[in-house]
Amino acid sequence: MLLLIIRPDLLFLYKDFNMVEYKNIIKRNPNKRFGKPCVRDTRITVYDILGWLATGMDSKDIIRDFPELNVEDIKACLAYAADREHKLQHAS
């Protein structure tokens, strides 16, 4: 199964939901942001990045505002969200 994300700034293919290896980028720490999944050792959550994308920011805008992030971090957040959604659909 292929899923194509259609965003000019984030155009890439996902295959079988093994997209970007987000597990090396997305971390949970119970002592940081109440255990929400964050990008590496930052306090920036997956939810933050998804929210910014949803409001129309593109990856360049996000990286300009948060230079500690890169395109792979943003892709990892999307992969994490897609994988989580996939797992929720199959769990029910």
CORKAUR-V642354 format. One record per residue. N is the residue number from 1. RES is the residue in one small letter. SS is DSSP state (@ for helix, = for strand, . for the rest). PHI is phi in whole degrees, -180 to 180 (* if undefined). BURIAL is + if it has 24 or more other ideal C-beta (glycine too) atoms within 12 Angstrom, else -. Layout:
n:N res:RES ss:SS phi:PHI burial:BURIAL
n:N res:RES ss:SS phi:PHI burial:BURIAL
//
This chain:
n:1 res:m ss:. phi:* burial:-
n:2 res:l ss:= phi:-114 burial:-
n:3 res:l ss:= phi:-123 burial:-
n:4 res:l ss:= phi:-105 burial:-
n:5 res:i ss:= phi:-86 burial:-
n:6 res:i ss:. phi:-103 burial:-
n:7 res:r ss:. phi:-140 burial:-
n:8 res:p ss:@ phi:-54 burial:-
n:9 res:d ss:@ phi:-87 burial:-
n:10 res:l ss:@ phi:-134 burial:+
n:11 res:l ss:. phi:-88 burial:-
n:12 res:f ss:= phi:-160 burial:+
n:13 res:l ss:= phi:-101 burial:-
n:14 res:y ss:= phi:-111 burial:+
n:15 res:k ss:= phi:-123 burial:-
n:16 res:d ss:. phi:52 burial:-
n:17 res:f ss:. phi:57 burial:+
n:18 res:n ss:. phi:-106 burial:-
n:19 res:m ss:. phi:-54 burial:+
n:20 res:v ss:. phi:-77 burial:+
n:21 res:e ss:. phi:-75 burial:-
n:22 res:y ss:@ phi:-72 burial:+
n:23 res:k ss:@ phi:-65 burial:-
n:24 res:n ss:@ phi:-87 burial:-
n:25 res:i ss:. phi:-112 burial:+
n:26 res:i ss:= phi:-88 burial:+
n:27 res:k ss:= phi:-126 burial:+
n:28 res:r ss:. phi:-116 burial:-
n:29 res:n ss:. phi:-135 burial:-
n:30 res:p ss:. phi:-60 burial:-
n:31 res:n ss:. phi:-94 burial:-
n:32 res:k ss:. phi:-129 burial:-
n:33 res:r ss:@ phi:50 burial:-
n:34 res:f ss:@ phi:57 burial:-
n:35 res:g ss:@ phi:81 burial:-
n:36 res:k ss:. phi:-69 burial:+
n:37 res:p ss:. phi:-67 burial:+
n:38 res:c ss:= phi:-118 burial:+
n:39 res:v ss:= phi:-80 burial:+
n:40 res:r ss:. phi:43 burial:+
n:41 res:d ss:. phi:-100 burial:-
n:42 res:t ss:. phi:-84 burial:+
n:43 res:r ss:. phi:-102 burial:-
n:44 res:i ss:. phi:-88 burial:+
n:45 res:t ss:= phi:-90 burial:+
n:46 res:v ss:@ phi:-57 burial:+
n:47 res:y ss:@ phi:-60 burial:-
n:48 res:d ss:@ phi:-57 burial:+
n:49 res:i ss:@ phi:-66 burial:+
n:50 res:l ss:@ phi:-62 burial:+
n:51 res:g ss:@ phi:-63 burial:-
n:52 res:w ss:@ phi:-64 burial:+
n:53 res:l ss:@ phi:-63 burial:+
n:54 res:a ss:@ phi:-66 burial:-
n:55 res:t ss:. phi:-84 burial:-
n:56 res:g ss:. phi:107 burial:-
n:57 res:m ss:. phi:-67 burial:-
n:58 res:d ss:. phi:-105 burial:-
n:59 res:s ss:@ phi:-61 burial:+
n:60 res:k ss:@ phi:-64 burial:-
n:61 res:d ss:@ phi:-62 burial:-
n:62 res:i ss:@ phi:-64 burial:+
n:63 res:i ss:@ phi:-68 burial:-
n:64 res:r ss:@ phi:-64 burial:-
n:65 res:d ss:@ phi:-76 burial:-
n:66 res:f ss:. phi:-132 burial:-
n:67 res:p ss:. phi:-64 burial:-
n:68 res:e ss:. phi:-75 burial:-
n:69 res:l ss:. phi:-96 burial:+
n:70 res:n ss:. phi:-139 burial:-
n:71 res:v ss:@ phi:-61 burial:-
n:72 res:e ss:@ phi:-62 burial:-
n:73 res:d ss:@ phi:-63 burial:+
n:74 res:i ss:@ phi:-67 burial:+
n:75 res:k ss:@ phi:-62 burial:+
n:76 res:a ss:@ phi:-63 burial:+
n:77 res:c ss:@ phi:-64 burial:+
n:78 res:l ss:@ phi:-65 burial:+
n:79 res:a ss:@ phi:-65 burial:+
n:80 res:y ss:@ phi:-60 burial:+
n:81 res:a ss:@ phi:-64 burial:+
n:82 res:a ss:@ phi:-65 burial:+
n:83 res:d ss:@ phi:-65 burial:+
n:84 res:r ss:@ phi:-64 burial:-
n:85 res:e ss:@ phi:-62 burial:-
n:86 res:h ss:@ phi:-60 burial:-
n:87 res:k ss:@ phi:-65 burial:-
n:88 res:l ss:@ phi:-65 burial:-
n:89 res:q ss:@ phi:-64 burial:-
n:90 res:h ss:@ phi:-82 burial:-
n:91 res:a ss:@ phi:-80 burial:-
n:92 res:s ss:. phi:-96 burial:-
//
